[in-house]
Amino acid sequence: MGTYEKTLDRLKSRPKDFSWSELQKIMTHAGFQELPGDGSRRKFYNPKTCRFASFHKRHPDDTLLSYQVKDALEFLKQEGVI
């Protein structure tokens, strides 16, 4: 099992310490590009499906809150990644 699969399994377990960089890796592997922007709202775009995902990047702590993990899981299920 590669690092992507391990990270995806970790997300599925809904950890309390899932990091922003781990979410970026999953989104990138799933075909999304992180769009540049101002502020803490980050958007990911998939050119194949023309779908957007928007998440709030916390700072200075970059761990996702439980609702963000849930939202990421739901979005990835809709996209067929999970």
DOKOLVO-532826 format. One record per atom (N, C-alpha, C, O, CB): residue number from 1; residue in three letters; atom name; x, y, z. Coordinates in steps of 0.1 Angstrom, whole numbers, padded with zeros to 4 digits, always signed. Glycine has a CB too. Layout:
BEGIN
 seza fimar rovo    c1    c2    c3
  NUM   ALA   CA     X     Y     Z
...
This chain:
BEGIN
 seza fimar rovo    c1    c2    c3
    1   MET    N +0008 -0012 +0000
    1   MET   CA +0000 +0000 +0000
    1   MET    C +0009 +0012 +0000
    1   MET    O +0018 +0014 +0008
    1   MET   CB -0010 +0000 +0012
    2   GLY    N +0006 +0022 -0009
    2   GLY   CA +0014 +0034 -0011
    2   GLY    C +0010 +0044 -0001
    2   GLY    O +0001 +0043 +0007
    2   GLY   CB +0013 +0039 -0025
    3   THR    N +0018 +0055 -0001
    3   THR   CA +0015 +0066 +0008
    3   THR    C +0001 +0073 +0006
    3   THR    O -0005 +0077 +0015
    3   THR   CB +0026 +0077 +0007
    4   TYR    N -0003 +0073 -0007
    4   TYR   CA -0016 +0079 -0010
    4   TYR    C -0027 +0071 -0004
    4   TYR    O -0036 +0076 +0003
    4   TYR   CB -0018 +0080 -0025
    5   GLU    N -0026 +0057 -0005
    5   GLU   CA -0037 +0049 +0001
    5   GLU    C -0037 +0050 +0016
    5   GLU    O -0047 +0049 +0022
    5   GLU   CB -0034 +0034 -0004
    6   LYS    N -0025 +0050 +0022
    6   LYS   CA -0024 +0052 +0036
    6   LYS    C -0030 +0065 +0041
    6   LYS    O -0037 +0065 +0051
    6   LYS   CB -0009 +0051 +0041
    7   THR    N -0027 +0075 +0034
    7   THR   CA -0033 +0088 +0037
    7   THR    C -0048 +0088 +0036
    7   THR    O -0055 +0094 +0044
    7   THR   CB -0026 +0100 +0029
    8   LEU    N -0053 +0082 +0025
    8   LEU   CA -0067 +0081 +0023
    8   LEU    C -0074 +0073 +0034
    8   LEU    O -0084 +0077 +0039
    8   LEU   CB -0070 +0075 +0009
    9   ASP    N -0068 +0062 +0038
    9   ASP   CA -0073 +0054 +0049
    9   ASP    C -0073 +0062 +0062
    9   ASP    O -0082 +0060 +0070
    9   ASP   CB -0065 +0041 +0050
   10   ARG    N -0063 +0070 +0064
   10   ARG   CA -0062 +0078 +0076
   10   ARG    C -0073 +0088 +0076
   10   ARG    O -0079 +0090 +0087
   10   ARG   CB -0048 +0085 +0077
   11   LEU    N -0076 +0094 +0065
   11   LEU   CA -0087 +0104 +0064
   11   LEU    C -0100 +0097 +0067
   11   LEU    O -0109 +0102 +0074
   11   LEU   CB -0088 +0110 +0050
   12   LYS    N -0102 +0084 +0062
   12   LYS   CA -0114 +0077 +0064
   12   LYS    C -0117 +0074 +0079
   12   LYS    O -0128 +0072 +0083
   12   LYS   CB -0114 +0064 +0056
   13   SER    N -0106 +0073 +0087
   13   SER   CA -0107 +0070 +0101
   13   SER    C -0110 +0083 +0109
   13   SER    O -0112 +0082 +0121
   13   SER   CB -0094 +0064 +0106
   14   ARG    N -0112 +0094 +0102
   14   ARG   CA -0116 +0106 +0108
   14   ARG    C -0107 +0110 +0120
   14   ARG    O -0112 +0112 +0131
   14   ARG   CB -0130 +0106 +0113
   15   PRO    N -0094 +0112 +0118
   15   PRO   CA -0085 +0115 +0129
   15   PRO    C -0086 +0130 +0133
   15   PRO    O -0092 +0138 +0126
   15   PRO   CB -0070 +0113 +0125
   16   LYS    N -0082 +0132 +0145
   16   LYS   CA -0083 +0146 +0151
   16   LYS    C -0071 +0155 +0146
   16   LYS    O -0071 +0167 +0148
   16   LYS   CB -0084 +0146 +0166
   17   ASP    N -0061 +0148 +0141
   17   ASP   CA -0049 +0156 +0137
   17   ASP    C -0046 +0155 +0122
   17   ASP    O -0034 +0155 +0118
   17   ASP   CB -0037 +0150 +0145
   18   PHE    N -0056 +0154 +0114
   18   PHE   CA -0054 +0154 +0099
   18   PHE    C -0049 +0167 +0094
   18   PHE    O -0056 +0177 +0097
   18   PHE   CB -0066 +0149 +0092
   19   SER    N -0038 +0168 +0087
   19   SER   CA -0032 +0181 +0084
   19   SER    C -0036 +0185 +0070
   19   SER    O -0041 +0178 +0062
   19   SER   CB -0017 +0179 +0084
   20   TRP    N -0035 +0198 +0068
   20   TRP   CA -0038 +0205 +0055
   20   TRP    C -0029 +0198 +0044
   20   TRP    O -0034 +0196 +0033
   20   TRP   CB -0036 +0220 +0056
   21   SER    N -0017 +0196 +0047
   21   SER   CA -0008 +0190 +0036
   21   SER    C -0012 +0176 +0032
   21   SER    O -0011 +0172 +0021
   21   SER   CB +0007 +0190 +0041
   22   GLU    N -0018 +0169 +0042
   22   GLU   CA -0023 +0155 +0038
   22   GLU    C -0035 +0157 +0029
   22   GLU    O -0037 +0149 +0019
   22   GLU   CB -0027 +0148 +0051
   23   LEU    N -0044 +0167 +0032
   23   LEU   CA -0056 +0169 +0023
   23   LEU    C -0051 +0173 +0009
   23   LEU    O -0057 +0169 -0001
   23   LEU   CB -0065 +0180 +0029
   24   GLN    N -0041 +0182 +0008
   24   GLN   CA -0036 +0186 -0005
   24   GLN    C -0031 +0174 -0013
   24   GLN    O -0033 +0173 -0025
   24   GLN   CB -0024 +0196 -0003
   25   LYS    N -0024 +0165 -0006
   25   LYS   CA -0019 +0153 -0013
   25   LYS    C -0030 +0145 -0019
   25   LYS    O -0029 +0140 -0030
   25   LYS   CB -0010 +0145 -0004
   26   ILE    N -0040 +0143 -0011
   26   ILE   CA -0052 +0135 -0016
   26   ILE    C -0059 +0142 -0027
   26   ILE    O -0062 +0136 -0038
   26   ILE   CB -0062 +0133 -0004
   27   MET    N -0061 +0155 -0026
   27   MET   CA -0068 +0162 -0037
   27   MET    C -0060 +0162 -0050
   27   MET    O -0065 +0161 -0060
   27   MET   CB -0071 +0177 -0032
   28   THR    N -0047 +0164 -0048
   28   THR   CA -0038 +0164 -0060
   28   THR    C -0038 +0151 -0067
   28   THR    O -0039 +0150 -0079
   28   THR   CB -0024 +0168 -0056
   29   HIS    N -0037 +0140 -0059
   29   HIS   CA -0037 +0127 -0065
   29   HIS    C -0050 +0124 -0072
   29   HIS    O -0051 +0116 -0081
   29   HIS   CB -0034 +0116 -0054
   30   ALA    N -0061 +0130 -0067
   30   ALA   CA -0074 +0128 -0072
   30   ALA    C -0077 +0136 -0085
   30   ALA    O -0088 +0136 -0091
   30   ALA   CB -0085 +0130 -0062
   31   GLY    N -0067 +0144 -0089
   31   GLY   CA -0068 +0152 -0101
   31   GLY    C -0072 +0167 -0099
   31   GLY    O -0074 +0174 -0109
   31   GLY   CB -0078 +0146 -0110
   32   PHE    N -0072 +0171 -0087
   32   PHE   CA -0075 +0185 -0084
   32   PHE    C -0063 +0194 -0084
   32   PHE    O -0052 +0189 -0080
   32   PHE   CB -0082 +0186 -0071
   33   GLN    N -0064 +0206 -0087
   33   GLN   CA -0054 +0216 -0087
   33   GLN    C -0058 +0227 -0077
   33   GLN    O -0069 +0231 -0077
   33   GLN   CB -0051 +0223 -0101
   34   GLU    N -0049 +0230 -0068
   34   GLU   CA -0052 +0241 -0058
   34   GLU    C -0051 +0254 -0065
   34   GLU    O -0040 +0258 -0071
   34   GLU   CB -0043 +0240 -0045
   35   LEU    N -0061 +0262 -0064
   35   LEU   CA -0061 +0275 -0071
   35   LEU    C -0056 +0286 -0061
   35   LEU    O -0058 +0286 -0049
   35   LEU   CB -0075 +0279 -0075
   36   PRO    N -0048 +0295 -0067
   36   PRO   CA -0042 +0306 -0059
   36   PRO    C -0054 +0315 -0055
   36   PRO    O -0063 +0317 -0062
   36   PRO   CB -0031 +0314 -0066
   37   GLY    N -0052 +0321 -0043
   37   GLY   CA -0062 +0331 -0038
   37   GLY    C -0058 +0338 -0026
   37   GLY    O -0047 +0334 -0020
   37   GLY   CB -0075 +0323 -0036
   38   ASP    N -0065 +0348 -0022
   38   ASP   CA -0062 +0355 -0010
   38   ASP    C -0070 +0349 +0002
   38   ASP    O -0080 +0343 +0000
   38   ASP   CB -0066 +0370 -0012
   39   GLY    N -0065 +0352 +0014
   39   GLY   CA -0072 +0348 +0026
   39   GLY    C -0070 +0333 +0029
   39   GLY    O -0061 +0326 +0023
   39   GLY   CB -0086 +0351 +0024
   40   SER    N -0078 +0328 +0038
   40   SER   CA -0076 +0314 +0042
   40   SER    C -0086 +0304 +0035
   40   SER    O -0085 +0292 +0038
   40   SER   CB -0079 +0313 +0057
   41   ARG    N -0094 +0309 +0026
   41   ARG   CA -0103 +0300 +0019
   41   ARG    C -0095 +0295 +0007
   41   ARG    O -0090 +0303 -0001
   41   ARG   CB -0116 +0307 +0014
   42   ARG    N -0094 +0282 +0006
   42   ARG   CA -0087 +0275 -0005
   42   ARG    C -0096 +0268 -0014
   42   ARG    O -0106 +0261 -0009
   42   ARG   CB -0076 +0266 +0000
   43   LYS    N -0094 +0269 -0027
   43   LYS   CA -0102 +0261 -0037
   43   LYS    C -0094 +0251 -0044
   43   LYS    O -0082 +0254 -0048
   43   LYS   CB -0109 +0271 -0046
   44   PHE    N -0100 +0240 -0047
   44   PHE   CA -0094 +0230 -0056
   44   PHE    C -0103 +0228 -0068
   44   PHE    O -0116 +0228 -0067
   44   PHE   CB -0093 +0216 -0048
   45   TYR    N -0097 +0226 -0079
   45   TYR   CA -0105 +0225 -0092
   45   TYR    C -0100 +0213 -0099
   45   TYR    O -0088 +0210 -0100
   45   TYR   CB -0103 +0238 -0101
   46   ASN    N -0110 +0205 -0104
   46   ASN   CA -0107 +0193 -0112
   46   ASN    C -0110 +0196 -0127
   46   ASN    O -0122 +0197 -0130
   46   ASN   CB -0114 +0181 -0107
   47   PRO    N -0100 +0198 -0135
   47   PRO   CA -0103 +0202 -0149
   47   PRO    C -0111 +0191 -0157
   47   PRO    O -0118 +0194 -0167
   47   PRO   CB -0091 +0205 -0156
   48   LYS    N -0110 +0178 -0153
   48   LYS   CA -0117 +0167 -0160
   48   LYS    C -0132 +0168 -0157
   48   LYS    O -0140 +0166 -0166
   48   LYS   CB -0112 +0154 -0156
   49   THR    N -0136 +0171 -0144
   49   THR   CA -0150 +0170 -0140
   49   THR    C -0156 +0184 -0139
   49   THR    O -0168 +0186 -0138
   49   THR   CB -0151 +0163 -0127
   50   CYS    N -0147 +0195 -0140
   50   CYS   CA -0151 +0209 -0138
   50   CYS    C -0158 +0211 -0125
   50   CYS    O -0167 +0219 -0124
   50   CYS   CB -0161 +0213 -0150
   51   ARG    N -0153 +0204 -0115
   51   ARG   CA -0159 +0206 -0101
   51   ARG    C -0149 +0213 -0092
   51   ARG    O -0137 +0212 -0094
   51   ARG   CB -0162 +0192 -0095
   52   PHE    N -0155 +0221 -0083
   52   PHE   CA -0147 +0229 -0073
   52   PHE    C -0149 +0223 -0060
   52   PHE    O -0160 +0218 -0057
   52   PHE   CB -0150 +0243 -0074
   53   ALA    N -0139 +0224 -0051
   53   ALA   CA -0141 +0221 -0037
   53   ALA    C -0134 +0233 -0030
   53   ALA    O -0124 +0237 -0033
   53   ALA   CB -0134 +0207 -0033
   54   SER    N -0141 +0237 -0019
   54   SER   CA -0136 +0249 -0012
   54   SER    C -0135 +0245 +0003
   54   SER    O -0144 +0239 +0009
   54   SER   CB -0145 +0261 -0013
   55   PHE    N -0123 +0248 +0009
   55   PHE   CA -0120 +0245 +0023
   55   PHE    C -0113 +0257 +0029
   55   PHE    O -0106 +0264 +0023
   55   PHE   CB -0111 +0232 +0024
   56   HIS    N -0115 +0258 +0042
   56   HIS   CA -0109 +0268 +0050
   56   HIS    C -0096 +0263 +0055
   56   HIS    O -0096 +0252 +0062
   56   HIS   CB -0118 +0273 +0061
   57   LYS    N -0085 +0269 +0052
   57   LYS   CA -0072 +0265 +0058
   57   LYS    C -0069 +0273 +0071
   57   LYS    O -0068 +0285 +0070
   57   LYS   CB -0060 +0268 +0047
   58   ARG    N -0069 +0266 +0081
   58   ARG   CA -0067 +0272 +0094
   58   ARG    C -0052 +0277 +0096
   58   ARG    O -0043 +0271 +0089
   58   ARG   CB -0070 +0263 +0106
   59   HIS    N -0050 +0287 +0104
   59   HIS   CA -0037 +0292 +0106
   59   HIS    C -0036 +0298 +0120
   59   HIS    O -0046 +0303 +0124
   59   HIS   CB -0032 +0302 +0096
   60   PRO    N -0026 +0297 +0127
   60   PRO   CA -0013 +0291 +0123
   60   PRO    C -0013 +0275 +0124
   60   PRO    O -0004 +0269 +0118
   60   PRO   CB -0002 +0296 +0132
   61   ASP    N -0023 +0270 +0131
   61   ASP   CA -0024 +0255 +0131
   61   ASP    C -0030 +0250 +0118
   61   ASP    O -0040 +0255 +0113
   61   ASP   CB -0033 +0250 +0143
   62   ASP    N -0024 +0240 +0112
   62   ASP   CA -0029 +0236 +0099
   62   ASP    C -0037 +0222 +0100
   62   ASP    O -0038 +0216 +0089
   62   ASP   CB -0018 +0234 +0089
   63   THR    N -0041 +0218 +0112
   63   THR   CA -0049 +0206 +0113
   63   THR    C -0064 +0210 +0109
   63   THR    O -0069 +0220 +0112
   63   THR   CB -0048 +0200 +0127
   64   LEU    N -0071 +0200 +0103
   64   LEU   CA -0085 +0202 +0099
   64   LEU    C -0093 +0199 +0112
   64   LEU    O -0091 +0191 +0120
   64   LEU   CB -0088 +0193 +0088
   65   LEU    N -0104 +0207 +0112
   65   LEU   CA -0114 +0204 +0123
   65   LEU    C -0123 +0193 +0119
   65   LEU    O -0123 +0189 +0107
   65   LEU   CB -0123 +0217 +0125
   66   SER    N -0130 +0187 +0128
   66   SER   CA -0138 +0175 +0125
   66   SER    C -0148 +0177 +0114
   66   SER    O -0150 +0168 +0106
   66   SER   CB -0145 +0170 +0138
   67   TYR    N -0154 +0189 +0113
   67   TYR   CA -0164 +0191 +0102
   67   TYR    C -0157 +0192 +0089
   67   TYR    O -0163 +0189 +0079
   67   TYR   CB -0172 +0204 +0105
   68   GLN    N -0145 +0197 +0089
   68   GLN   CA -0137 +0197 +0076
   68   GLN    C -0134 +0184 +0071
   68   GLN    O -0134 +0181 +0059
   68   GLN   CB -0124 +0206 +0078
   69   VAL    N -0130 +0175 +0080
   69   VAL   CA -0127 +0161 +0077
   69   VAL    C -0140 +0154 +0071
   69   VAL    O -0139 +0148 +0061
   69   VAL   CB -0122 +0153 +0089
   70   LYS    N -0151 +0157 +0078
   70   LYS   CA -0164 +0151 +0073
   70   LYS    C -0167 +0157 +0059
   70   LYS    O -0171 +0149 +0050
   70   LYS   CB -0175 +0155 +0083
   71   ASP    N -0166 +0170 +0057
   71   ASP   CA -0168 +0176 +0044
   71   ASP    C -0159 +0171 +0033
   71   ASP    O -0164 +0168 +0022
   71   ASP   CB -0167 +0191 +0045
   72   ALA    N -0147 +0169 +0036
   72   ALA   CA -0137 +0163 +0026
   72   ALA    C -0141 +0149 +0023
   72   ALA    O -0141 +0146 +0011
   72   ALA   CB -0123 +0164 +0032
   73   LEU    N -0145 +0141 +0032
   73   LEU   CA -0149 +0127 +0030
   73   LEU    C -0162 +0127 +0021
   73   LEU    O -0162 +0119 +0011
   73   LEU   CB -0152 +0120 +0043
   74   GLU    N -0171 +0135 +0024
   74   GLU   CA -0184 +0136 +0016
   74   GLU    C -0181 +0140 +0002
   74   GLU    O -0186 +0135 -0008
   74   GLU   CB -0194 +0145 +0023
   75   PHE    N -0172 +0150 +0000
   75   PHE   CA -0169 +0155 -0013
   75   PHE    C -0162 +0144 -0021
   75   PHE    O -0165 +0142 -0033
   75   PHE   CB -0161 +0168 -0012
   76   LEU    N -0152 +0138 -0015
   76   LEU   CA -0145 +0127 -0022
   76   LEU    C -0153 +0115 -0026
   76   LEU    O -0151 +0109 -0036
   76   LEU   CB -0133 +0123 -0014
   77   LYS    N -0163 +0112 -0017
   77   LYS   CA -0173 +0102 -0021
   77   LYS    C -0181 +0106 -0033
   77   LYS    O -0184 +0098 -0042
   77   LYS   CB -0182 +0099 -0009
   78   GLN    N -0186 +0118 -0033
   78   GLN   CA -0193 +0123 -0045
   78   GLN    C -0185 +0123 -0058
   78   GLN    O -0191 +0120 -0068
   78   GLN   CB -0198 +0138 -0042
   79   GLU    N -0172 +0125 -0057
   79   GLU   CA -0164 +0125 -0068
   79   GLU    C -0159 +0111 -0072
   79   GLU    O -0153 +0109 -0083
   79   GLU   CB -0151 +0133 -0065
   80   GLY    N -0163 +0101 -0064
   80   GLY   CA -0159 +0087 -0067
   80   GLY    C -0145 +0083 -0064
   80   GLY    O -0140 +0073 -0068
   80   GLY   CB -0161 +0085 -0082
   81   VAL    N -0138 +0092 -0056
   81   VAL   CA -0125 +0089 -0051
   81   VAL    C -0125 +0078 -0040
   81   VAL    O -0116 +0070 -0040
   81   VAL   CB -0118 +0102 -0046
   82   ILE    N -0135 +0079 -0032
   82   ILE   CA -0136 +0069 -0021
   82   ILE    C -0148 +0059 -0025
   82   ILE    O -0151 +0050 -0017
   82   ILE   CB -0140 +0076 -0007
